[in-house]
Amino acid sequence: MLACTAFMRACAPALAVLLALGAPVAHAETDWFSRIDTPAGIELRADARVFALFALLNRAGYDAGPLRREHPVPAYRYSPARVRVREALASADPAVLQRAQAFFDAHPLPLERYLALAVRMEDGPEVPPELRELEGLEPLLDLVEAKWPLPVLRSEIFDDYRSVMRSYLAVLDAPLQRAQRLLRQPESRPGLRVVVNLLGAEGGGRGFRLAQGVAVVVGPGRNPEVERVVWEYARLMLPPRVSEQAQAQWAAGPALLREAQALGAREATVGEYAVALVSRALALAAVGAPDSAYEAASREGYFGLKVLAGSFEDPRPVDGWVLEGLARVAAGRPSRK
């Protein structure tokens, strides 16, 4: 009884805020932030399963983040929320970590695959066919919730999450609506959920398809990652034929991909790279980015985005002009002998 009372006292601040926001108490642990919707209906939220996954990963040694010191031993910069969670879990039940390490040994898949499944758990228990190799992750996260002090930690860093979520409220609708117009999407287009994850690396983001829409997971940062959110949304919304046509017919694609990879681009195939170029060009156009943003993208291996952004004025669908646009990108690159 005393333990229960202490637990409720620790969670009281978060529960009080949830009540004030109108969140049902029965769902306070699962939906520990009542979601915020932008005026246009974009869902902003912190996901309890993503929190549990990244709490576990941080305890297991995940240290990705901006380098703040290289020598004599590398050290990385983390958000205050992540620092708090890492410190609190340093002495957490080691048996849970041992079980997690055994699961990771049996499922040595990229982190992105784990995250793709975690963001889907809110929508129901069914595991998509492409992620069934990770069956068993949900019970593992249940164990983390039961044995480690995640509810208390969530209450302690509530304000950190809420502040980041609110930072997107006034800046996301207009760029996304412009992107949707450029993509010529119908009124029945898929919805967007932006998931804030303060336990991951700064900057960036990654998008995933859901049963009823798209989720983009964003990390901590000094400013909202609006360009990245729109880029990921566009990447998932582009017609499959964009990738298929580029993979089969873009003659200059292999050489440009090798050049881009040398500069840090992570795409593995010509089709993926073409989709990244077109979707990032759309994102820059949608946010009204200055020329310096296009130049910065080129230094990262994403060439010719200004040319591609202008291609969206073509009245044809994207897959109707994409090869012509990509050819213009290649033509604008300096010849290499």
N, C-alpha and C positions, 0 to 999 in steps of 0.2 A: 504493500500500500504506500509506504514512504517513497519507494522508487517511482511509483506511478505519479504520486503528487509532485515529486521533483521534476519529472518529465513534463507534466502539464504546465508547471510554473515556467520551465525553460521555453516551452513552445507558446506561452501565452501571448507574447507580443505579436508573433506571426498570426496566431489564430484571431486575435483582436482585429488586425488589419484585414484579414480575410472576411471576417464578419462585416466589417465596415464596407468592404467592396461587394458584399452580397454573395460571397462564395458559400455554398452549402458546407456545413461543418463536417458532414459525412465524407466529403471529398477533400478535406483540408490537407490530408497527407499525400494523396495522389496528385491533386491539382493544387499544389501549394502556393501558386500564384493564381488568383483569378485573372484570366487573360485580359489583355487590353486590345481593343479593336481600334484601328485608325478610322477616321470618318468615312473612308471608302471601303472599309470592311476587311482590311488586312489584319490578320491575327498576330499579335505579339505575345510571346509567352516564354516562360522558363519551364523546361520539361523535367519532371522528376526522374524519369528513366535516364535521360542524358546526364543529369547531375550524378546519379548513382554510378553510371558507367565511368564518368571521368573522375569521380572521387576514387573509385577502385584503381583506375589507370595511374593516377598520381601516386597512390600508395604503392603501386607495383613498380614505379620507376619512370613513369612518363614525365619527361622534363622539357619538352619542346617549348620554345619561346625565344624572344629576341635575346641575343647574346649581350650581356652587360659587362662581362669581363672574360677575356680569353686566357690570360696567364696569371698565375702558374697553373690554375685549375679553372676550366670554363665554369662560368656562373651565368644564370639566365634571369631575365626580368619577368616577374609574374604579377598578375593583378592582386590587389589586397585580399580579395575574396579567396583566390587560389592559395595565397600564402596561409591564410587562416585555416583552410581545409587541410592543407598538407601538414601543418603543425599539429592540428588536432588528431589526425589519423596516424601520426607517426607511431603511436602506442596502441593502435586499434588491434582487436583480436587477431593474432597471427594465423589462427586456423583458417579464417576466411581468406586471407591472402594466399595461403598454401593451396587451398582449393582453387582459387582463381588462377594461380600459376599453372596448375595441372590442366585447367581448361584452356589456357592460352597455349600450352605445349601441344595439346590435342587439336587446336584450331589456330594454327599460325597464319592468320589472314591479315590483310591490311586493316589499319584502324578504321578506314572509311567504311569497310563492310560491317564492323561492329556498330558504328554510328548509324548506318543505314537501317539496321534492325531496331536500334534503340528508339529512333524517332517514330517508328511505326507502332511501337508497343502501346502508345496512347490510343490508337484507333481500334484495338482489338487484339485477341490472343492469337489469331491465325498468322503463321509465319509464311511470307511469300515464298514461292518455289525457289527463286534465285538466292534466298538467304537461309534455306533449311539446313545448310551445313553448320549453321550457328545455333541450332536448336539446343537448348540447355542454358543459353545466356540469361533468359528471363528468370529462371529459378536461382541462378547465381546472383543476379541483382536483388532478388527478394532476400537472399541470405545477407547481402551487404546491408540492406535496409534494416534487417532484424537485429544484426549483431553490432553494427557500427553506429555512432551517434549522428546519423544524417539528418533526422528531423531537427535536432538542436542546432546543427550547423546551418541548416536552411533558414531557421528563424534568425540566426545571428547575422547572416549576410543578405537578408531580405531587401534591405534598402539599396544595396549595391545592384542587385538584379533589377529592382524596380526603376532605379535611375536610368540604367541603360535602356530598358524597354521604353521608357518615356522619351528618351532622346530621339527615337525613331518616329514618334507620333506625327510631328509636323513636317517631316522631310521625305517621307516614303511614298505617299499617295501619288503626287504629281509625276515623278519619274517613272513609276510603274505604269501609270495610265498612258504616258507617252510611249513606253515600250510596247504596251498592248496594242496601241494604235498602229505603230510601225509594223508589228507582227500581224496586223489585220485579224485580231482575235474576235470571235463572236461574243455576244453578251453572256453566253453560258460557259465562258472560259473557266478553267480550274482556279480554285482559290489558292491563296498564298498564306503560309504560316512562317513567321520568322521566329526561330528559337534562339534565345540568348544563352550562351555557354561561357561563363566566366572562369571555368576550370580548364579551358583549353588555351592554345597559343593565341597571342595577340594578332589582330588583323585577319583578313581573309574570310572565308566562309565556304560552305559546301552545300549544294542542293540535292534533294532526293525526291523522287516521286512517291506520293502517298496514294491510298486507295481513292481519295476524293480531292486530290490537289497536289500541291508542291510544298515542301518544307525546305527552308534555307537556314542552316545553323551558322550563327556568327559568333566570333570570339570577342574578348574584351578589346577595347581600343579607346583612344582619346576622342574620336568622333564616330558617328554612325557610319557603318560600311554600306552606304546606299548603292554605290556603283557595283560593289561585289554582289549585293542581293539581286540587283537587276540583271547582272551578268549571269548569275546562276539560274535565275528564273528563265531568262532567254535561252540559255543552253539547253534546258529541259523542254522548252516549248518549241524549239525549231523543228521543222518537219524532218523525219528520218532521212528523207532523200537528200538533204544537204550533205550529211556525212557520206551517204552511199555514192553520190555523184562525185564528190571530191576524191574519195578513196579510189574510184575506178578511172576517173578522167582528168584529174588535175595534174598535168604533166610536171609542173614545177614544184608540186607539193613535197615530194621526198627531199629535195635539196633544201627547201625552205624549212622543213621540219628539222632537219639535222642542224641547220644554223640556229634555229630557235631553241632547240634542246641545249646547245652549247651555251646559251644565254640564260638558261634556267627554266624554260618552258617544260611542263611535266607531261604534256600529251604524248601518247605512245604511237599513234597511227596518224596517217595523213587525214583520215576522216575526222578523228577527234580534234586535230589541230584546226581544220577548217571550221568546225563548229565553234571552237574557242575564239577564233578570229571574228567570225560573224557575230556571235553573241556578245563579245566584248565591245565591238564597234557599236552595236545597238545600245549597249549600256552607256557608253560614253556620250552617244548622241542624246539618249534619254535624260541624262543628268545635266546636259549642257556643259560638258567638260571643256576647259580651255585647251589650246594647242599643246601646252606643256604636259597635259595628261596623256595625249596621244604620243608625244615624244617619249615619255616615261614608259609607256607600254611597249614601244618599239625597242627600247633598251632591255626589256625583259623578254624579247623574242616574239612579240606580237606586232607584226609589221603591217603597214598599209591600212591602219584602222580608219584614218580620215577618209580614204577613198571608199572603203566599205560602208562607212556611215552615210556617205552621199548616195550610195546605191539603194538605200531604203526609200528614196524618192521614186524609184521605179514602180509603176503601178502593178507590175506582176508580183505574184507571191515570191517569197524568198527563194524557194527552190527553182523558180523560173529564171532567175538572174544570177544565181550564186556562182556558177562557173565563170561567167563574164567578170563578175566582181573579183574573184580570186585571180583571174588572169591579169587584171589591172594591178593587183597587189604585187604579183611576180614581176610585172613590167617595171614597176617603180623601184625595185631593188637594184643596187649597183651590181654589175656583172663581176663575177669572181673567176679569175683565171688560175 
